[in-house]
Amino acid sequence: MIIVQGSIPVRPECRDQAISMAKNMVEASRLESGCVSYDFYVGLADPNTLMLFQEWESLDALQSHFETKHMDDFLQQLPDILAGDVVTKRYAVQSIEEEEAVLIETEEPIIH
């Protein structure tokens, strides 16, 4: 699974537009193949910062997301509303169930 976390600082006068853009991205992105979750949140410390959280089944699914029309539209509008740098981080994670399955497959028997 791939997790993307980010923060997007927006100009106060563009906050409503940013929230509208975020809602459109959520609606369209959740329909994509491989999207597990996709959300934006308003920062508590700074209500003019949108926090992004996404989960994808695979890196291929995330790469496909980057090639969608709604992503292109979002990225074209984004510079007009920014109040600073966008920061994103991407994490590749493995669930405990997957980890346990790997351990079961590779562990030596306890009784010889």
Backbone as numpy.savetxt, mean C-alpha at the origin, in Angstrom:
# Nx Ny Nz CAx CAy CAz Cx Cy Cz
3.78 -12.07 0.70 2.93 -10.90 0.70 3.83 -9.66 0.70
3.37 -8.65 0.01 4.07 -7.36 -0.05 3.21 -6.32 0.66
3.82 -5.56 1.57 3.14 -4.47 2.26 3.80 -3.17 1.85
2.97 -2.18 1.53 3.46 -0.84 1.21 2.87 0.10 2.24
3.73 0.90 2.85 3.33 1.89 3.84 3.91 3.22 3.39
3.13 4.28 3.54 3.66 5.57 3.11 2.95 6.74 3.77
3.53 7.91 3.57 2.91 9.15 4.04 2.99 10.18 2.92
1.88 10.91 2.78 1.76 11.91 1.72 1.34 13.23 2.35
2.26 14.19 2.47 1.89 15.49 3.03 1.19 16.33 1.96
0.02 16.85 2.30 -0.75 17.64 1.33 -0.93 19.07 1.83
-1.05 19.98 0.88 -1.29 21.38 1.22 -2.67 21.48 1.87
-2.80 22.24 2.94 -4.08 22.34 3.65 -5.25 22.71 2.74
-5.02 23.60 1.79 -6.10 24.02 0.90 -6.47 22.94 -0.12
-5.66 21.88 -0.20 -5.92 20.78 -1.14 -6.35 19.50 -0.42
-6.58 19.59 0.88 -6.89 18.40 1.67 -8.12 17.66 1.14
-9.20 18.37 0.85 -10.41 17.73 0.35 -10.16 17.04 -0.99
-9.40 17.68 -1.85 -9.06 17.09 -3.14 -8.22 15.82 -2.92
-7.27 15.87 -1.99 -6.42 14.72 -1.71 -7.25 13.54 -1.19
-8.20 13.83 -0.32 -9.06 12.76 0.21 -9.91 12.16 -0.89
-10.41 13.00 -1.78 -11.19 12.50 -2.91 -10.33 11.61 -3.82
-9.11 12.04 -4.10 -8.19 11.25 -4.91 -7.90 9.90 -4.24
-7.71 9.94 -2.91 -7.42 8.72 -2.16 -8.61 7.76 -2.23
-9.82 8.29 -2.07 -11.01 7.44 -2.15 -11.13 6.77 -3.51
-10.84 7.51 -4.57 -10.87 6.93 -5.92 -9.84 5.82 -6.07
-8.65 6.04 -5.52 -7.60 5.01 -5.59 -8.00 3.76 -4.83
-8.59 3.94 -3.65 -9.02 2.80 -2.84 -10.05 1.98 -3.61
-11.05 2.66 -4.13 -12.13 1.98 -4.85 -11.59 1.18 -6.04
-10.75 1.80 -6.85 -10.23 1.13 -8.04 -9.20 0.04 -7.69
-8.33 0.32 -6.75 -7.25 -0.61 -6.42 -7.76 -1.88 -5.77
-8.80 -1.76 -4.94 -9.35 -2.96 -4.28 -9.92 -3.96 -5.27
-10.23 -3.51 -6.49 -10.76 -4.40 -7.52 -9.66 -5.15 -8.27
-8.42 -4.76 -8.06 -7.31 -5.36 -8.79 -7.01 -6.78 -8.29
-6.61 -7.61 -9.22 -6.18 -8.96 -8.88 -4.94 -8.87 -8.00
-4.93 -9.60 -6.90 -3.77 -9.62 -6.02 -3.79 -8.58 -4.92
-4.80 -7.72 -4.90 -4.90 -6.71 -3.84 -5.58 -7.35 -2.62
-4.87 -7.38 -1.51 -5.42 -7.92 -0.27 -6.12 -6.82 0.51
-5.48 -5.66 0.62 -6.09 -4.49 1.25 -5.43 -3.23 0.69
-6.18 -2.13 0.75 -5.69 -0.86 0.21 -6.45 0.24 0.92
-5.74 1.07 1.69 -6.40 2.13 2.44 -5.51 3.35 2.61
-6.16 4.47 2.80 -5.51 5.71 3.22 -6.13 6.09 4.55
-5.34 6.74 5.40 -5.80 7.23 6.69 -5.31 8.66 6.86
-6.04 9.45 7.63 -5.62 10.81 7.94 -4.73 10.74 9.17
-3.57 11.37 9.10 -2.64 11.36 10.23 -3.20 12.09 11.44
-3.06 11.50 12.61 -3.53 12.14 13.83 -2.63 13.30 14.23
-1.33 13.16 14.06 -0.40 14.23 14.41 -0.51 15.40 13.45
-0.84 15.10 12.20 -0.97 16.14 11.17 -2.11 15.75 10.23
-3.27 16.38 10.37 -4.41 16.00 9.52 -4.22 16.32 8.04
-3.11 16.97 7.70 -2.80 17.24 6.30 -1.79 16.22 5.74
-1.64 15.12 6.45 -0.82 14.02 5.97 -1.71 12.80 5.81
-1.70 12.25 4.61 -2.42 11.00 4.35 -1.44 9.85 4.53
-1.87 8.86 5.29 -1.07 7.66 5.52 -1.62 6.57 4.62
-0.73 5.89 3.94 -1.09 4.85 2.97 -0.71 3.48 3.51
-1.60 2.51 3.36 -1.30 1.13 3.75 -1.91 0.20 2.71
-1.06 -0.64 2.11 -1.50 -1.59 1.08 -0.91 -2.96 1.39
-1.67 -4.00 1.03 -1.17 -5.37 1.08 -1.44 -6.02 -0.26
-0.42 -6.67 -0.81 -0.52 -7.34 -2.11 -0.08 -8.78 -1.98
-0.72 -9.65 -2.73 -0.37 -11.08 -2.69 1.05 -11.34 -3.16
1.55 -10.51 -4.09 2.88 -10.75 -4.65 3.45 -9.46 -5.21
4.75 -9.50 -5.49 5.41 -8.37 -6.12 4.86 -8.15 -7.53
4.51 -9.23 -8.23 3.92 -9.10 -9.57 2.60 -8.35 -9.52
1.78 -8.62 -8.50 0.50 -7.92 -8.35 0.74 -6.43 -8.11
1.73 -6.10 -7.28 2.06 -4.70 -7.03 2.57 -4.03 -8.30
3.42 -4.71 -9.05 3.94 -4.15 -10.30 2.80 -3.88 -11.28
1.82 -4.78 -11.34 0.66 -4.57 -12.21 -0.13 -3.34 -11.77
-0.22 -3.14 -10.45 -0.91 -1.96 -9.91 -0.27 -0.67 -10.43
1.06 -0.66 -10.48 1.77 0.53 -10.96 1.47 0.85 -12.42
0.97 -0.11 -13.16 0.71 0.07 -14.59 -0.76 0.39 -14.91
-1.58 0.59 -13.88 -3.01 0.85 -14.10 -3.26 2.32 -14.44
-4.38 2.57 -15.10 -4.77 3.93 -15.45 -5.03 4.76 -14.19
-5.69 4.17 -13.19 -5.99 4.96 -11.99 -4.71 5.35 -11.25
-3.69 4.51 -11.29 -2.41 4.88 -10.67 -1.76 6.01 -11.46
-1.79 5.91 -12.77 -1.23 6.96 -13.62 -1.95 8.30 -13.38
-3.28 8.26 -13.32 -4.05 9.48 -13.06 -3.68 10.08 -11.70
-3.58 9.23 -10.68 -3.24 9.68 -9.33 -1.86 10.35 -9.32
-0.89 9.70 -9.94 0.47 10.23 -9.95 0.58 11.54 -10.73
-0.26 11.72 -11.75 -0.24 12.98 -12.51 -0.82 14.12 -11.70
-1.82 13.84 -10.86 -2.45 14.88 -10.04 -1.67 15.19 -8.76
-0.92 14.23 -8.29 -0.25 14.32 -7.00 0.64 15.56 -6.82
1.50 15.91 -7.77 2.38 17.07 -7.55 1.62 18.37 -7.24
0.41 18.50 -7.74 -0.36 19.72 -7.53 -0.85 19.90 -6.10
-0.88 18.83 -5.31 -1.43 18.91 -3.95 -0.39 18.72 -2.85
0.83 18.39 -3.22 1.86 18.05 -2.23 2.38 19.25 -1.46
2.68 18.99 -0.18 3.29 20.01 0.68 4.69 19.57 1.11
5.20 18.53 0.52 6.51 18.00 0.89 6.76 16.70 0.15
7.71 15.95 0.65 8.10 14.71 0.00 7.20 13.54 0.40
6.86 12.73 -0.59 6.14 11.48 -0.34 7.18 10.46 0.11
6.86 9.74 1.18 7.75 8.69 1.68 6.99 7.38 1.64
7.57 6.38 0.97 6.96 5.05 0.95 8.01 4.01 1.27
7.55 2.94 1.88 8.40 1.80 2.20 7.67 0.54 1.75
8.42 -0.41 1.26 7.85 -1.67 0.79 8.50 -2.81 1.57
7.66 -3.71 2.06 8.14 -4.83 2.86 7.65 -6.14 2.24
8.52 -7.12 2.18 8.13 -8.47 1.80 7.99 -9.24 3.10
6.81 -9.82 3.34 6.57 -10.51 4.60 6.13 -11.95 4.34
6.33 -12.74 5.35 5.92 -14.14 5.30 5.04 -14.38 6.52
3.89 -14.97 6.33 3.00 -15.22 7.45 3.56 -16.32 8.35
3.09 -16.37 9.57 3.52 -17.40 10.50 3.15 -18.78 9.96
1.96 -18.88 9.32 1.54 -20.16 8.76 2.52 -20.62 7.68
2.97 -19.70 6.84 3.94 -20.06 5.80 5.26 -20.48 6.43
5.66 -19.75 7.46 6.91 -20.04 8.15 6.84 -21.43 8.79
5.70 -21.74 9.45 5.53 -23.05 10.06 5.55 -24.15 9.01
4.94 -23.90 7.86 4.94 -24.90 6.78 6.36 -25.18 6.31
7.17 -24.14 6.21 8.56 -24.33 5.81 9.29 -25.13 6.87
9.06 -24.81 8.14 9.72 -25.54 9.22 9.32 -27.01 9.21
8.05 -27.28 9.01 7.57 -28.66 8.99 8.23 -29.43 7.85
8.37 -28.78 6.72 8.97 -29.45 5.56 10.45 -29.72 5.74
11.14 -28.92 6.55 12.60 -29.03 6.63 13.09 -29.62 7.94
12.22 -29.78 8.95 12.67 -30.31 10.23 12.97 -31.79 10.15
13.96 -32.19 10.91 14.31 -33.61 11.04 13.31 -34.24 12.00
13.00 -35.50 11.82 12.11 -36.18 12.77 12.71 -36.17 14.18
11.85 -36.04 15.19 12.33 -36.03 16.57 12.77 -37.43 16.99
12.01 -38.44 16.58 12.31 -39.84 16.92 13.09 -40.48 15.79
14.22 -41.07 16.11 15.05 -41.73 15.08 14.86 -43.21 15.11
